[in-house]
Amino acid sequence: MTLMTQKTLPLAAPSAIRRWRFGQLSAAELLPYLQQQLLATDPQANCQLVWLNNDGRAVIGLLPKVSWVAYANVADSTDTALYQVIKTCRDTQTSSSHDMSYDDWQADLIAYSEHHHAIDKNDIRQYQNDKPIYQHGLIGFIGYDIASKALSPDADIKCAAQPTAVLGHYDIYLIPLEHEQGWTLHLALQDGTSAQGLSDIDAKNNNDQYTAIQTVIECLDMLDEELSTTNKTNKDKESLAPLILTAKWQKNDYQQAFAQTQHYLVQGDCYQINLTQAWQGCLNHSENNNHVTTNLINYLPALHQNTQAPFAGYLGFNPLLNEGSKDDDFELLSCSPELFFTFIKDSNTDTHHIRTKPIKGTRPRGRNIEQDMALKQQLIDSTKDRAENVMIVDLLRNDLGKYAKTGSVKVPQLFNIESFSNVHHMVSTITAELKADSHPLAVLFGSLPAGSITGTPKKRAVEIIAELEAAPRGAYCGTMGYMNFDGSGQWNVLIRTLQANHSSNDEKHVNLWAGGGITIASDCDEEYQECLDKVGNLLAVLAQSND
C-alpha cells in the first residue's frame, strides 16, 4: 500500500467510516501514533504531518497536496538573499527546486492562494468576532532567521542549518467533532467542492486525489481499530527516555551579553532589545535498553498536558529531495502561549480584520494562592513592564499602519494579565481593518519577525541580536499557523518552542530558547531568572524519566 502511487484499491461503500475516536486520545496523545502509522504506510511519501491547537479550534494536516520547504545558502549562489525553495506536488509525484528571494516566494504564495480562492466553492461565512477555523489553505511556519534577514538584508544575519520556512497546502485534514469526542476527515476537492468521505467523491473529476484519499482513510481505519483495543498511552510513557537539555551559556556568558545589550541601549541604538539564550541536547535515535525515542513528537503529550498552550503546534517531515542530507529530518514542537496575528474575513462587508496580542511582562506562578496573587499583582503594578509593553504596542501599531485603513488601528485592551501553567503574562490587544489591496499573506510576511521578540526599532534590534546571541535562532521567534485561501487565518509567535534536526551518530540535536526584552531599567539577575521561569517547566517535563 502506498500513498504516492496510483494503485487501485477497492472502493469504499457509501457508509464508509468518516469519524474516528482513536481510543479517545487527545490530539497531542494521538499525533505520535498517527505519524507512525502514516510513515509505516509509505516511508517515501511526503508525510508532512502538522497539528495546530489553534486556541481550541484544532486541525491536523495529514498529507499536503503541495509543499514548499525553504533552505538558506543556495549552492553556487553569490546572492545570499536567495533561498532554495523545494516544491513537492503529491498528485504528480514530482519535486522541483527554485532559487527565490523572500519577496518572490511571498508573491508566488499569494498568486497560488488567489488562484485557489477563485475556484473554491465552499467559503464558510465568518464575521469579525468569530474564532477562526481552518477551512482550506496553507499551514506551516516561517522562521525568525529568514524574516530577520529580509528585514535587514545587508546585515550579517546567519540562518540555522535547517529549513528556514515550511508551508503546505492541506486539502486532506482532520478536525474534532463538535458535539462528541472524535475526529472527522475533511477533503477539499479539485473541483472546488468539499467532502468527508469516499462516497462524496466523484473519482473521475478528482482522479489525482482519489488514491491518496483512499489510502489515508484506510490508514485511519487501521489506527482507529488498533487504538480502540489497546491502552497505548500508559505503555509508551513507560518506555520514554528522559531528554536532558543544558544551557549553552553559563550565567557569566549571559551577563556579558546583557552588558553589551546595555551598551547599545545607552548609545541610543534601541529602546528595547530581546536577548535570548539556548538549551541544547540530543535525542537518541535508536533502541537502547528498551528506551525508544524516535522523534521529538514522543514528548508532545506530556508537554501539552503540562502547558495547555493555546497556540501550541507540531510539524515534522522528511522531504523527498535532499535525501540523505542532515536537513531532511526536521521537527518543530511549540508550546506557545502568544498570538501573533488573527485574520478574520468578514463576509458581510468582504473586508479583512486583524488582531494581534503581544506579550511583554512576565512573573512566575506562586507556590500557593497567596503567593500567586501577590506575584500577579506585582506584574500589574510594574511600571517597568508597562513601559516595555507599550513600546511593543506602539511598534505593532506602526507595523499595522502600513497595511490598515486610515484610523482603523485600535488598542481595545492594554496591560491585561493572562495566566498560564507556569507564568503570568502582561498582554495587550491591537486591532485594525486591512486596506482592500493588502493581502493577509503580505501583511504576515511584511510584519515578521514579531516586535515582542525583537525589540524596537526592529531593524536595528535584529542586527544587534545577530551579533550578541550564540547561534541563529532558526524557527524560534518566527511564526506558525495557517492561512485559508480566503485570507482568514491565525498565527502564533514561536516561543516556548523546541526544534530537532537529524545529525551524526544516529542522533537528533534538540534546542530550546528563552529570553526577554531588555531596557535600560532592566536588572541582569531578574532577566536571567525570567528565562528560567519561562522554560523551567518544559525542561522538567523533558527530563523526567519514566523508568
N, C-alpha and C positions, 0 to 999 in steps of 0.2 A: 504494500500500500504506500502511495506517495502523494504528497501534496502538490508536487511540481510537474507531474506528468498528466497526460490526457487518458489515463487508464479508465476504462468503463467499469462502473460499479452498478449493482442492481439499484433501480430507482426506489426511493422510499415511498411508502404508502401515504395517502392523503392525511392519515392520522399520525404521521411521523412525529417523534418527540421533539418539542420545541422548548421545553422547560426542563431544567435540571436542578436538583437540590444539592448535589455534590457533598453528601454527608452532612449538610447544614454547616459547612465550614464558612468562616468569614472570608472576604476577598483576600486578605493578607495570608490566611492559612491555606487557601486554595491555590494561590499562584505557584508555589514550588511544584505541586503535583501537576498542574496544568502545563507548566514549562517542560517538565519531564516527559509528559505524555506526548506533547507536540513534537519534541525532539526525537522521541523513540519512533514516532510515526514516520518521520523523514528527517534524518540528521542533516541533509543537504538543503533543506528548504530555507527560505529567507524568513526564519522564525524570529520576528522582532516583537516579542511579547511586551505589552505595555499595560500598566494599570495606573489610573488616576483616582484618588479618593474624591477629589472634586467637591470638597465641603459637603459630603453626604450624597452626592449625585454621581456615584461611581460608574466607571466604564473600564472594560478590559478589551483592548485591541488584540486580535488573535493573529492575523496574517495580513500584512499590508499589501494592497494592490500595487502601489508604487512606494518605494522608499528612497530617501536621499540621505547619504552619510557624508559629512564634510570633514576633510582632514587638512591640516596645515602643511606648509612646506612642500609645495608641489615639486616633484622631481624635475631636475634640469631647468628650473624656472628662476630667473633673476628677479621676478616680481613677487615680493613677499606678501603683497596684498591679495594674491591669488590663492584659492583653495582647490583641492582636488575633491570634487563632488561626485560621488558614485551613486548613480541612479539605477535601481533594480526594479524590474517590472515582473510581477508574479505570473501574469497570464501568458506572456510571450517568452518567459524563462530567459530573459536577457538582462545583462548589466552593461552599463556604459560609464566611462569616466570623462569628466568635463573640468577644465580649468576655469574657475569662475571667481569673480570678486564677491564680496559680501553683498553689495548693492545689486549685482547681476543676478545672484541667486534669489534675493528677495523679489526682484521683478519677475523672475521665472515662476516662483511660487504663487505670486499674485495672479499672473496670467493663467496658471493651472487652476487656481481656485475659482476665478471668474468664469472660466470655461465650464467647470462642473456645476457651479451655481446656476448657470444659464440653462442646463439641461435637467437639473433636479426638479422633481415634481412633488416633493414631499416636505416643503418648508413647514416646520412646526411654528405656530404662531406664538411669539414671545413678546413681552412688554417690558417696560423699563424696570419694574420692580420684581420681575421674575428671577428665580435662581436659574442660571443657565444649565443646559444639559447637552451632552454630546449627541449630535444628530447624524452628521456625515461630513467629514473634513480631514484635517491634518492633526496628528498627535505626535508629540516628541519634546525635544529640548533644544535650546540654543545656549551654548556655554558662555561663561564670562570671558574667556580668552578671546574668542572671535569677535565678541561685541566690543570689548575694550580696545582691541586693535583697530576696529573700524572707527571708534571714537577718536583715537589719536594714532593715525597710520604712520606718522613719522617717528614715533617713539619706539624704543627698544623693548617692545612687549612680546614675550615669548608665548608660545602655545604648548600645552602639555602634549606628550606623545600618545594621543588617544583621539577619538572622534571629537571634533570641536562643536558639532551640532548633528542631530539626527531627527528627521521628520518622516512620518509615514502617512499615506492615505489609507485609512482603515475603513473598508467597506464591509468587513465582517467583524462584528464585535458583540460582546456580552454586556447586558445591563441588568441590574437587580429587578426582580418583580416588585411591583408597588405595594401589594396588599398581602403578600405571603413570602416566606423565605425561599429563596432560589434565584435562578438566573434565566434569562431568555436571550436567544440569539437574534440579532438584527442584521439584515442583509440589505445593503444599498446596491441596487442592480444597475447594470449598464444602461438600461433604457430610461433611467431617471426615476424609477419607482422603488419601492422597498418591499421586503418580505421578511417572514420569520421562520421559514422552513422550506424544504424542497418542494412541497406541494404547491407553494405560491409562485414557483419559478417556471417561467417558460424557457426550457433548456435551449431551444433553438435561438431565441433572441438574446440569451445571456450565456452563450456556449463557453466563452473564455473563463467565466467564473464557476461554471457548473461543477466541474470535477473537484476543484478546491473546496467548494461548499459541501459537496457530498462527503468528502474525506474529513473535514472539520467536524461535521455533525456526527459521523461515526466515531471519531476520536473522543468527542464529548460524551457520547453514549457509553463508551467503554470506561471512561474515567468516572462517570456518574455511578455506574454499576459497581466498580471497584470500591469507591469511597462509601457507598451505601451499605456495604457489607463488612467494612474493615474500619476499626478505630485507628486511623493512621497518625493522628496528631500527637498523642502521647508517646507512641512508639518512636517517632522520628525525633521528638525532643530529646529522648534519652541518648540518641546517637550523635547529637550535635556537639562538636568540639568547641571549646572557648576560642574566641578571637581576641587577641591582646593587641591593642593599638597603643603606641608610645609616642610622646610628644617629640616632634623633630627639633624643636627649640627647647633648651633649658631656660629657666627663668631669666638668667642674665642675658641670653640672646634676645628675649622679648624686651628686656629693659633697654638694651642698646637700640633696638628698632623703635621703641617708644621715644627714646631721647632724640633720635633722628627725625621722627614724626613731629615732635615738639619744635625742633629747629625750623622745619618748613612752615609750621603754623605761625611761629613768631616772625618769620620773614614775610609773612603775608601771602604765601603761595596758595593756601587754602584756609577755609574756616573750620573744616572738619575733614578728617581722613579716616577711612575704615581700615584698621590694621588687623590682619588675621594670621593665625598660625595653624599648622597641620599636625595631626596624629597619624601614624603610619603603622602598618602591619602586613602580614601575609596570610592568605587563605591556603591551607594545604589542599592541593588539587588532586589528591589521590587517597586511596584507602589505607588507613593506618590504625591498627588496634581497634577495629570496629568503629572508628570515627570517620565518617564520610561527609566531607563538606565540599560539594562540587561547585557551589555558586554562592554568591553573596545573598541571593534570594532566600536561602535557607534561614537567614536571620530575620527576614521580614516579619513573620508572625509575632515574634517576641518584641521586636522594636515597635511595631504598630500598636500592639496591646499596651505597651508601656506609655507611648506618647499620645496615641489617638489624634495625631496631627491632621488638621482639616484639609491640608493641601499636600498630603503625602502622595508618593508615586514611585513607580518602578519601571525601568526599561532595561531589557537585556537582549543582545543579538549576536549573531555570528554572520557577518556579511559573506556573500558568495565570492566577491572579488577580494583580493589581498589574502587568498588562502595561504595559511602558513605564517602570516605576519603576526607579530605580537599584538597588533592593534585589533585583531579580528575576534577578540573575545572581550566584550566590554559590558559592564553593568553599572547602573545608576540607581541608587536607592535613597529616596528623600523622605525625611520626616518633617517637612516644612510646615510651620505654623503661619507663614506670611503669604498674603495675597499680593501679587504684583498688579495684574490688570484683570478686570472682568469687563467683557464687551457684551452689550445687550443690543440685539436688533429689535427695534420697535416696529412691528408690522403694521400698526395703525398709521404711523407717520413716515415709514420707510427711512428711519434715521438710526444711527448707531450712537449709543451712550456708553461711557466708560467710567469705571470706578477703580480706584487704587487705594490700598490701605497699608502705608508704610509703617514698619515697626522701628522705633528708636527709643530706647529706655528699657532697662531690664533689672529685675530683682529676683533672687531665688525664692522658691516656696519655703514656708516655715515648717518646723518640725511639729507644731501643734497649731490650733486655730488662732490662738492669741498672737503667736509669733508671725503667723502667715498674714494676719490682718495688719500687723504693725509694719511688715515689710511692704505690703501693698500700699499702705498709707504713706510710707516713706517715698515710694515712687511717685505717688500723686503729688506730694509736696515738693518734689525735687525741681528747683529752678534750673539746675544744670541739664537734667533730662528734658525738661520742657524746651529749653533753648536749642538743644540738639535736634529734638523732634521738629520744631518749627523750621529749622534750617532745611530739613529734608522735605517738609511740606512745601516750602517756597520753591525748592528745586523742582519738585514734581509739577507744581503749578506752572512753572516756566516751561518744562518739557511738554506738558499737555497743551499749553497755549499755542504751540506751533501747529497743532492739528485740530484744535477745538474752535467752535463757533465763538465769535467775539461775545464776551460777557457770560459764557456758559460755564466757566470753571468755578466751582464752588467748593467750600470746605464745610460739609454738614456736621462733621464730628472732629473735635480737636482734643488730644490728650486723653482719649478713652483708655481704660485699663482692661486688658484681656488676660485671663489666667489660663495657663496650660499645666501639664503634669509636673513640670519641674521649675517653671519660672512664671513671673508676672511680666507682661509687656505693655508699654505705652504705645497705643495705636491711634493714628488719625485717618480720616477718610476724605478723599478728594474725588469729585465727580465732574464730568463735562459731557457736552454733546459734540460729536465729531463733525467736522465740515463734510459736505457731501463728497468732496474729492479726496478725502483722507481714508484710504483703505486700512482696515484694522491691522493687517499684517505689516503695512508700512509704519503704523504707529508703534507696533510691538518692536520691530527691528530698530526703528529710529530712536526709541526710548531706552534701549539697553546700553550698558548694564544699569540696573536699578540704582537710584540715588541713595537708598538706605544702606547699600553695601559698598559704596564707593566713597562718597563724601562730596564736598562742594567747594569750589567749582568742580564739576565732574571730570572734565578733560584733564586738568592738572592732577586731580586726585588719582586717576588710574595710572598716570605716569609715575607718580611717587610710589604707589603700591607696587608697581613692577620693579622698581629699584630696591625697595626695602624688604619685600617678602621673600621667603627662602626658595620658592618654586612657583611656577604658573599654577593658577587655581583650577584650571580645567573647566569642568561643568559647574563647579561650586560657585555660587553667587550669580549664575545665569538664571534661566527660567525654564520651567517645564509645564506643559499644559496642552490645550487643544484649541483649534480654530475651525469652527464649522465653515462650510463654503458660503454661507450667508453672512459671515462676518461676526457672528456671535462666538463667544469663547471665554476661557478662563485660564490664567497663567499664574504660577506661584513664583516666589523667589527661592532659588535653590540653596537655602541654608539648612543646617542640621542634615547634611547630605553626604552619603558615602559613595565613593567611586572605586571600582575594581577593574584592573587591567591584567590580562594574561602576561606572564613574564617567564623567565627561565626557570629551570628546575621544577617544572610542572606545578608552579605556584601562581597565585594571583596577588598582586600588590593592591592593598586597600588603603585609601586615605580618607580622612575626616577632618574638616576645618571648623574653626570658630574664631570670632573676633568681635570687634565693636568700634563704634565711632569715637575717634579721639579729637578732643578740642583742647584749647589752651588750659581750660579749667579741669581737665582730666587728671586723675591720680593713677600712677602706674600700677600700684598694687591692686587697686579696685578694678582696673580694666583687665588685669591678668586674671583676677578671680572671676570676673564676668565670663571670660572664655570658658573656664572650668564649669561654671554654673550652666552654661548653655549646652554643653555636650557631656557633662558628667553622667547623666542617666543613660545616654547611649553607650558610653564606654563601659558602664557597669553591666548593662544587658549583654553586650557582646562578650564580655569577659567571663560571664557566668558559665561554669562547666556543668554539663548535665550527666556527669558520670553516675 
